[in-house]
Amino acid sequence: MSGHLHHSGHDYGALVEGWKAVCEGSGLDLGVFCEINGLPVLKITNGAASARDPGGLYVSAGVHGDECAPVWALLEWAASKPEILRDRPVTLFPCLNPVGLVENTRRDGNGVDLNRSFTDVSQPVIAAWQEALEGCRFDVSVNLHEDYDATGIYLYELTRGESKGDRLLDACSIHLPRETAAVIDGSDFTNGLLVRTSGIEEVVAEQLGGGYPEAILLFLKYAAVSYTFETPSEADLSRRIAAHRTFLDSLFGPSV
């Protein structure tokens, strides 16, 4: 795969078929952890993750349906068969909001922004997601996103250790420039990077109206480090896909 799609970026049927092809004979297991409006919501694991071994890796995409590059980048990355998919427990959620992807909307079919709702188990996909993660612990979690207002790439990094954010953004800047805005969604960034080590609950209360994004809940309950990588959704699609693939390659490469 090259980042040049031969169909709409919002063709969920093509995405599902792509994952079926990747999982066949690869050692990855394709599961449907819930259905929304008749569309399957996929969970991909390898054998180690299925056994819930410690030290796992988590990657998701498509929680906002109008951000299509991440879902194809994750598929292309998995299709490239990186060694980490064999060597470590891996859990992938290829598209958490299939209705939004089909309709090219940020919210789901009921008008809910799922990425402010990850503690709201009245939402079927959230309840199923929480059940799927029960008992799991991840060394690293990654959420792949896009931003309509951005002109460059940027990264939220929630960590309990040393930051890798600058190195990761530098690697991706061969495809798209780093964001230059000093403030994004009310938070201060430096050359496209925001690193938080504490005060996470205050951010939820003061900036997000009490609604929990996926990345924050992962950091608080499941993951030692949580990354949210963003590309500018008005840039060329192939470059956005390439940037997301490079982020995953750089994060999960042999030097990490």
MOVENBEL-V851082 format. One record per backbone hydrogen bond with DSSP energy under -0.5 kcal/mol. NH is the residue of the N-H (numbers start at 1). CO is the residue of the C=O. If there is no record, write none. Layout:
nh/co
NH/CO
NH/CO
This chain:
nh/co
5/3
11/8
12/10
15/11
16/12
17/13
18/14
19/15
20/16
21/17
22/18
23/19
24/20
26/23
27/23
29/45
30/28
31/29
31/43
33/31
33/41
34/41
36/39
39/36
41/34
42/40
43/31
44/92
45/29
46/90
47/27
50/46
51/47
52/49
53/48
56/137
57/89
58/140
59/91
60/142
61/93
65/105
65/106
67/64
68/66
71/68
72/68
73/69
74/70
75/71
76/72
77/73
78/74
79/75
80/76
81/78
82/77
85/82
86/83
87/83
88/84
91/57
92/44
93/59
94/92
96/61
97/62
101/97
102/98
103/99
104/100
104/101
105/100
108/112
111/108
114/112
116/113
117/114
118/212
120/117
121/119
123/120
124/122
126/123
127/123
128/124
129/125
130/126
131/127
132/128
133/129
134/130
134/131
136/133
138/222
139/56
140/56
141/225
142/58
143/227
144/60
145/229
147/231
150/147
153/177
154/230
155/192
156/228
157/155
157/194
158/226
159/157
159/196
160/224
168/164
169/165
170/166
171/167
172/168
173/169
174/171
175/172
176/172
179/153
184/187
187/184
189/182
190/193
191/189
193/190
194/155
196/157
203/199
204/200
205/201
206/202
207/203
208/203
208/204
210/204
211/208
213/211
217/213
218/214
219/215
220/216
221/217
222/217
222/218
223/218
224/138
225/139
226/158
227/141
228/156
229/143
230/154
231/145
233/147
233/231
235/232
240/236
241/237
242/238
243/239
244/240
245/241
246/242
247/243
248/244
249/245
250/246
251/247
252/248
256/253
